[in-house]
Amino acid sequence: MTGETGLTPLHRLMADDLEQVNATIVQRMQSDVPLIPQLAGHIVAAGGKRLRPLLTLATARMCGHTGSRHIGLAASVEFIHTATLLHDDVVDESQLRRGLDTANSLWGNQASVLVGDFLFSRAFQLMVADGSLDVLRILSDASAVIAEGEVNQLLTANDTETDEGDYLDVITAKTAALFAAAARVGAVVAERPRAEEKALERFGRGLGIAFQLVDDVLDYSAEAEKLGKRVGDDFREGKITLPVVHAFARGDERERAFWRRCLEELDQREGDMAHAMELLHRHGALDAGIARAESYARDAREAISGFADGPIKDALLEALRFSTARAY
Amino acid sequence: MTGETGLTPLHRLMADDLEQVNATIVQRMQSDVPLIPQLAGHIVAAGGKRLRPLLTLATARMCGHTGSRHIGLAASVEFIHTATLLHDDVVDESQLRRGLDTANSLWGNQASVLVGDFLFSRAFQLMVADGSLDVLRILSDASAVIAEGEVNQLLTANDTETDEGDYLDVITAKTAALFAAAARVGAVVAERPRAEEKALERFGRGLGIAFQLVDDVLDYSAEAEKLGKRVGDDFREGKITLPVVHAFARGDERERAFWRRCLEELDQREGDMAHAMELLHRHGALDAGIARAESYARDAREAISGFADGPIKDALLEALRFSTARAY
């Protein structure tokens, strides 16, 4: 062991594969219409952790795949993710993503919608080039579930009556479905039995939910700034996440009136954010979110317990540990 | 012959198949998220001519297909079309489509973007259920081309320097690519040789271009109102279509200044529309558009000359004749 933590072991082990994925992404986002690679390049470069394609790469290798089919499919997964980010930012009217101007703020909503459609089509072209109907089924199913989750989120937005079940439904669909599909695809390309596909799907789902739960906690946590996030975005937009659901359920009438004013009516005043933090701490809402994340992470760990030990499995388990540990 | 004209013979011959397609569409647009079937139902019901799925149905039957694979694939084609309409209306900020409120004007841009994504995913799920990688390739390629065409149209919008080649590129991509793919799929499900696939693709492309060219002419024609269209929408939005390209190219400096003011700067005044019509007539721009459409229709007719004669082929040829004849 090198003592590396977080996503570092995964990135190091998959560095060569990931470089090929990045090359495929750049190659397949080309078009005779110059705005397409320009806009797509902006969001792909802003790119973040590449966690979803890394899952496909790592699970394929862990399952013994020695070819290169996982490269194109990992790029396909990233294209689906990128398309949803472009459409998300239009839907949320976001101006910033990871500290950079969003594509919609630079090129307009229209171009973001259409380039998202283009990348989504490219994702399917990459799957077709690979030729596995199983992979096409897994990723088209995931895409439909993601879109359903996004519509569902639109309907629960600013609704303080959202309960924990509703919230978990939304993040399972909009975030975890692609993690689950990305991980499962690794077993498909390695031609492993269906039970291993399902085990990796469960691993991906648990990891995805844990990541999203902790992201939502970090939005109310001083730790967030260390990770380069802006604290309070969800609060300002009136997003209903688990910490709020928890505190609202346990709050008295006066507290509920406060949440309704801030998150439903979006009538926010000086000191409201500080008061929200105080309420969340009073009801242990952040700890509750982390505890929930840890339970999904445990389920994910359990899901891959049957795979032989080795450096890639260790790296996946470390990524899993990091998904909740980064909350502290 | 019954003396039926237009799309009637095609609709009559394919009535049973089309009913199954409509049932499939209704069934596959369901979701646990009630807004999805609500919004999708609105645009599917507003539905129009179902020309694209009819192409898949008719070409499959003409090629001798006796099974029911063409049903799900025709529904898939219509889902792709519907998804692009939803996104188009967001991009164009349209309030009306075929005289009805658009989905975006009723439920907002956000829901239209996301339900479009959902229908697009459903289209791929239907193709996966059919199981033909050839069909998946044809329709994912078409989807990418459509998105490219839409972005391209965004860039040429309000640009009076657009030439005929640019305009034809846009409509070939954004309209004719799906007609071409829809027709080609018929040969694939009937397992006909590649040459027949290509012939039907060429037929669909020619038909699609002819339809779009005549649609663009009708936007400046008194005939349009008989067909339930609103005259002058393209002019008001500053869309650059073939009639304008033609008149601009042949106009003097004063006329060009007029087109620039109206279509680039969107500075439109009382009497401008009438003056535009006068300029289009002076330069024979509408006739030029129709002549161009007729040349594409001839190419489409030529493309299927090798198929055995029969009622379905006759109906396709009548649809083709109608694509340009409705201009008069």
Interface residues (C-beta under 8 A of the other chain):
Chain A: S31 D32 V33 L35 I36 A83 T84 H87 V90 V91 N109 Q110 A111 V113 L114 V115 D117 F118 F120 S121 R122 F124 Q125 M127 V128 G131 L133 L136 R137 S140 D141 S143 A144 I146 A147 E148 E150 V151 N152 L154 L155
Chain B: S31 D32 V33 L35 I36 A83 T84 H87 V90 V91 N109 Q110 A111 V113 L114 V115 D117 F118 F120 S121 R122 F124 Q125 M127 V128 G131 L133 L136 R137 S140 D141 S143 A144 I146 A147 E148 E150 V151 N152 L154 L155
